[in-house]
Amino acid sequence: MSELPNETNWTALQWDGKNELWDEVIRTLDAFLEAEFDSAMDPNAGDLRSFYCGKAAAISEVRSHLLATREVAQGSHDSDD
């Protein structure tokens, strides 16, 4: 298993204006989250309901982590000015 980096490359998450890649990543996570939520709410999900709920929770955590990391990076960038 590979190790996680010790430090975050904050500059990779600092940009001004629109970033199409970032927007697409967030849109893709949103669509994936909605699909898993819909699967979990399906009356026929049966024993798979908890599996779909777990996937939705994990996707939500990744999305939240990315958004929070970007926010911290932007704060770090703003303080450099």
N, C-alpha and C positions, 0 to 999 in steps of 0.2 A: 504494500500500500504506500503510495507516495505521501510525502509530508506536505502540509499546507505552508505557504510562505509565511515568514515571520512578520513581514510588514506589507501593508497595502500600498499599491502604487496609486496614490491619490491623484496624480496628474492625469492618469488614464480616465478618470471620472470627472475631470474638470473641463468644461467647454462652455462657451457662450453661444446663445442662440439655439437653433434646432439641430438635433442629431437624429437622422433617419434610422440609424441602426438601433439606438437606444429606444426610440419610439416603437420600432417593430418588435424588439425583444419584449417590451412591456405589453404590447398588443397581443403577441403570441402567448405569453403567459396568461393574460386575461382570458383568451379564447380557450386555452387548455383548462384553466380553472373552471370556467363555465361548463365545459363539456363534462368534466369529472363531477361537478355539482349536479348537473342534470342526470348523470348516470346514477349517482347516489340517491337521488330523489325519485327515480323510476320505481313505480310500484312493483315491478317484476325483478328488482335488483336482488332480492332474497339475501343469501349468504354473502354476496359480493358487496353489499351496501357498505360494510365497514372498510373494505378494501378501497372503494371509491372515495369514501370520506377521508381515509388516510392519505390517498394521493392528492386530494384537494387541499388538505391541510399542509402537506409538504410543498406544493406549488405556491400556496399562499405565503408560506414562510420564506421561500426563495425570493418571491416578488417583493415582499416587505423588506427583506435584507438588502436587496439591490437598491431599492428606493432610499432606504435609510443611509446606506453607504454613499450613494450619490449626494444626498443632502449634507452629510458630513464633509465630503470632498468639496462641495460648493462653499460651505462655511470656511473651510481651510483656505480655499482659493480667494474668497472675499477678504480674509484677514491679511493676505499677502499684498493687497493693493496699497 
